[in-house]
Amino acid sequence: MHQPKVAAVIIHWNRCKLLEQFLPFLMASTYPNLEVYVADNASTDDTIPFLEAHHPSVKIIRLDKNYGYAGGYNEALKHVKADYYVLINNDIEVTPGWVEPVIAEMQKDSTIAACQPKLLQYHHKDMFEYAGAAGGMMDSLGYVFCRHQYQETTEIFWASGACLFIRAEAFHEVGGFDKHFFAHMEEVDMCWRLQQRGYRIMAVPTSEVYHVGGGTLSKQSPQKTYLNFKNSLCMLFKNLPVSKLIWLIPIRSCLDLLSSIFFLMNGLPLHSWAIHRAHADFFFNLGKWISLRKEAQLQIKTYDLKGTFSGSIVYQHFVKKVRYYSELF
């Protein structure tokens, strides 16, 4: 029986120790037609010598500078020939049979463009990991959140970039990631654009991986706060219909202001300032985002999106004190 060719591609920048720790698990995968690549964003540590000495079968894609997650994958995947890509972080431990269930699901239906496995915490392997869990959702105000405690294969809004299976043809059809995002939210943006082209996004929890999280950019980093807030605005501006855009961006701006006040009151002034930098960057570069919006809107075939929640996750969590996904419905 023919097994589709799968390329597991790790985007990497420094932190060679992570490859030393987690690459052996990836190399032990049982899927028979799997090739492993490391796309190196011009690391300055011992990454390349380590790979050449200890993992000669790993294909190295040497990028000339640090393009980030989004641009790095866009550049790297120009050089990878496969039926499916698996875009996987360098801080993930895979299980031996992690590939097979996802590829089997995608082979059943050509409209499935992207999938994710169940993401569990590396340090607490019986708990879901925040960066993807059992699949990504989006609420009515454009806030993203994750499903937890679910075991069935189901349709979702976005699949986590920490471990993202994607049909190679679909990736290139939509132009890959938006390189302007650099890192964070780019997978949500791409999954949104894939859905608007008529594709489906799925979570396949029979495949399990364990994610450390914050392997490259710490959760406590103000730069991470800046990228999340700026890229969220840009994503909404690009993909929303005008009828929703004209009222949602002002509301989100007000809510972001409240977030900045919250950070400030809790002794995190750099995170507060990061939100203001994000808004300044977005509004002062509005011409660029208008141009990118025009490109994105030309791709749209449908606004019928799956994996959405009609209410507000902020209201549900902070006002109604909802803690579990099952309580939303």
C-alpha positions in Angstrom: 0.0 0.0 0.0 1.4 3.4 -1.0 2.2 5.7 1.9 2.1 9.4 1.1 5.4 11.2 1.6 5.5 13.2 4.8 8.2 15.8 5.6 8.6 16.8 9.3 10.2 20.2 9.2 11.6 21.9 12.4 12.0 25.6 12.3 15.0 26.3 14.5 17.1 29.2 15.8 19.9 28.5 18.3 18.9 26.4 21.4 20.8 23.4 20.1 20.1 21.6 23.4 16.5 21.3 22.4 17.4 19.4 19.2 19.7 17.2 21.3 16.8 16.4 23.7 13.9 16.0 21.3 15.2 15.1 17.8 15.8 11.4 18.8 12.1 10.9 19.5 11.3 12.3 16.0 13.8 10.0 14.4 12.2 7.0 16.1 8.8 7.7 14.4 7.3 4.5 12.9 5.8 6.1 9.8 7.7 4.5 6.9 7.8 7.4 4.4 8.9 10.2 6.7 11.8 12.6 6.0 13.1 14.9 8.7 14.3 18.4 8.0 15.7 21.2 10.2 15.2 24.7 8.7 17.8 26.7 10.5 17.2 30.4 10.8 20.9 31.3 10.7 21.8 29.9 14.2 25.0 31.1 15.8 25.4 28.2 18.2 26.5 24.6 17.5 23.3 23.5 15.7 24.8 22.7 12.3 27.9 20.9 13.6 25.7 18.9 16.0 23.3 17.8 13.2 26.1 16.9 10.9 27.9 14.8 13.5 24.9 13.1 15.3 22.0 13.1 12.8 23.5 12.8 9.2 20.2 11.6 7.8 18.4 14.9 8.8 18.2 17.2 5.9 19.4 20.8 6.8 17.9 23.9 5.1 20.3 26.8 5.9 18.5 30.1 5.8 20.6 33.2 5.4 19.0 35.1 8.3 16.4 34.7 11.0 13.1 34.9 9.2 11.1 33.9 12.3 8.5 31.2 12.2 6.3 32.5 9.4 9.0 33.7 7.0 11.3 30.8 7.9 8.8 28.2 6.9 7.8 30.0 3.8 11.5 30.1 2.7 12.2 26.5 3.8 9.2 24.8 2.3 10.3 26.1 -1.2 13.0 23.4 -0.9 10.8 20.5 0.4 9.0 18.1 -1.8 6.3 16.0 -0.1 2.6 15.3 -0.1 2.2 16.5 3.5 4.3 18.8 5.7 4.4 18.5 9.5 5.6 21.8 10.9 6.9 21.0 14.3 8.5 23.0 17.1 12.0 22.0 18.4 10.6 21.6 21.9 8.2 18.7 21.2 8.5 15.1 22.1 6.6 12.9 19.7 5.3 9.4 20.3 6.3 6.5 17.9 3.0 6.3 16.0 2.0 10.0 16.1 2.0 10.4 12.3 -0.2 7.5 11.1 -3.6 8.6 12.5 -3.4 12.1 11.2 -2.3 11.1 7.7 -5.1 8.4 7.6 -7.7 11.0 8.4 -6.4 13.4 5.8 -6.3 10.7 3.1 -10.0 10.1 3.6 -11.0 13.6 2.6 -9.1 15.9 0.2 -10.9 18.9 1.6 -9.0 18.5 4.9 -6.1 20.9 4.5 -4.6 21.0 8.0 -4.7 18.9 11.2 -3.2 18.9 14.7 -2.6 16.1 17.2 -3.5 16.3 20.8 -1.0 18.6 22.5 -0.1 17.6 26.0 2.3 19.2 28.5 5.8 17.8 28.5 6.2 18.3 32.2 2.7 17.1 33.1 1.8 14.5 30.5 -1.7 13.9 31.7 -2.6 17.6 31.1 -3.4 19.6 27.9 -0.9 22.2 26.7 -2.1 25.7 26.3 -0.7 26.2 22.7 -3.1 23.9 21.0 -4.6 21.3 23.4 -7.4 19.5 21.5 -7.9 22.1 18.8 -8.3 25.9 18.3 -11.5 27.9 18.3 -12.4 31.6 17.8 -15.1 33.7 19.5 -17.3 36.4 18.1 -14.8 39.1 19.0 -11.9 37.4 17.3 -10.3 36.0 20.4 -8.7 32.5 20.0 -8.9 29.8 22.6 -8.5 26.0 22.8 -10.7 23.0 23.3 -9.8 20.6 26.2 -10.7 17.2 27.4 -12.0 15.9 24.1 -11.0 12.6 22.5 -13.0 12.5 19.2 -11.7 13.7 15.8 -13.5 17.0 15.1 -13.5 20.1 13.0 -11.8 23.2 14.5 -11.1 26.8 13.5 -7.3 26.6 13.7 -4.6 24.0 14.2 -1.7 24.8 16.4 1.6 25.8 14.8 3.5 23.9 17.4 2.7 20.7 15.5 0.8 21.4 12.3 0.1 18.8 9.6 -0.8 20.5 6.3 -1.4 19.3 2.8 1.6 20.7 0.8 -0.6 21.7 -2.1 -3.0 23.7 0.1 -0.1 25.4 1.9 1.3 26.8 -1.4 -2.2 27.5 -2.8 -2.9 30.1 -0.1 0.7 31.5 -0.2 1.8 29.9 3.1 2.1 32.0 6.2 1.9 35.8 6.2 5.6 36.6 6.6 4.7 40.0 8.2 3.6 38.2 11.3 7.2 36.9 12.0 5.8 34.7 14.8 2.6 34.1 16.7 -1.0 34.0 15.3 0.3 33.1 11.8 -1.2 29.6 11.9 -4.6 31.0 12.9 -4.4 33.5 10.0 -3.5 30.7 7.5 -6.2 28.3 8.8 -8.7 31.1 8.5 -7.7 31.7 4.9 -7.8 28.0 4.2 -11.3 27.8 5.5 -12.3 30.7 3.3 -11.0 28.7 0.3 -13.4 25.8 1.3 -10.9 23.6 3.2 -11.5 22.0 6.5 -9.2 22.0 9.7 -9.3 19.0 12.0 -8.0 17.9 15.4 -7.0 14.2 15.6 -6.5 13.3 19.3 -5.6 9.7 18.6 -2.2 11.3 17.8 -0.4 12.6 20.9 2.7 14.8 21.3 4.2 16.6 24.4 5.1 20.3 24.2 7.4 22.2 26.5 6.3 25.6 25.3 8.2 28.8 25.3 11.3 27.0 23.9 12.3 29.9 21.8 10.3 32.9 23.1 9.3 32.8 26.8 5.6 33.1 27.7 6.8 36.0 30.0 8.4 37.9 27.1 7.0 41.4 26.4 7.9 40.8 22.7 5.6 37.8 22.7 2.8 40.1 24.1 3.6 42.6 21.4 3.4 40.0 18.6 0.2 38.5 19.8 -1.7 41.8 20.1 -0.3 43.3 16.8 -0.8 40.1 14.8 -4.3 39.6 16.1 -5.3 43.0 14.9 -3.7 42.4 11.5 -5.4 39.0 11.1 -8.8 40.4 11.9 -8.3 43.4 9.5 -7.3 41.1 6.7 -10.0 38.4 7.0 -13.2 40.0 8.3 -16.0 41.2 6.1 -16.3 45.0 6.1 -19.7 44.8 7.9 -18.1 43.2 10.9 -14.7 44.9 10.7 -16.1 48.5 11.2 -17.4 47.7 14.7 -15.0 44.9 15.8 -11.7 46.8 15.5 -12.8 49.7 17.8 -14.2 47.2 20.4 -11.0 45.2 20.3 -8.9 48.4 20.7 -10.9 49.3 23.8 -10.5 45.8 25.3 -6.8 45.8 24.5 -6.6 49.1 26.4 -8.1 47.4 29.4 -5.5 44.6 29.0 -2.7 47.2 29.1 -4.2 48.7 32.3 -4.4 45.2 33.8 -0.8 44.6 33.1 0.2 47.9 34.5 -1.7 47.4 37.7 -0.2 44.0 38.2 3.4 45.3 38.0 4.1 44.4 34.3 4.8 47.8 32.7 6.8 46.3 29.8 3.8 44.1 28.8 1.5 47.2 29.1 3.8 49.1 26.8 4.0 46.2 24.4 0.3 46.5 23.8 0.6 50.2 23.0 3.5 49.4 20.6 1.4 46.8 18.9 -1.4 49.3 18.3 1.0 52.0 17.1 2.6 49.5 14.7 -0.8 48.4 13.3 -2.3 51.9 12.8 0.8 53.6 11.5 1.3 50.8 8.9 -2.4 50.7 7.9 -1.5 51.1 4.2 0.4 47.9 4.3 -2.4 46.0 5.9 -5.0 47.5 3.4 -2.8 46.0 0.6 -2.6 42.7 2.3 -6.3 42.7 3.0 -7.0 43.2 -0.7 -4.9 40.1 -1.5 -6.6 38.0 1.2 -10.1 39.0 0.2 -9.5 37.9 -3.4 -9.0 34.3 -2.2 -12.3 34.1 -0.4 -14.8 31.6 -1.6 -16.9 31.3 1.6 -17.5 32.9 4.9 -19.0 29.7 6.3 -16.4 29.0 9.0 -16.3 26.1 11.5 -14.9 26.1 15.0 -16.4 29.4 16.0 -18.2 30.4 19.3 -21.0 32.9 18.9 -20.4 34.4 22.3 -17.5 36.2 24.0 -14.9 34.0 25.7 -13.7 37.0 27.7 -17.2 37.5 29.2 -17.6 33.7 29.8 -14.3 33.4 31.6 -13.9 36.6 33.5 -17.5 37.4 34.3 -19.3 34.1 34.3 -16.2 32.3 35.6 -16.5 29.5 33.0 -13.4 27.3 33.2 -14.2 24.4 30.9 -14.9 24.3 27.2 -17.9 22.0 27.8 -19.6 24.7 29.8 -19.8 27.0 26.8 -22.5 25.1 25.0 
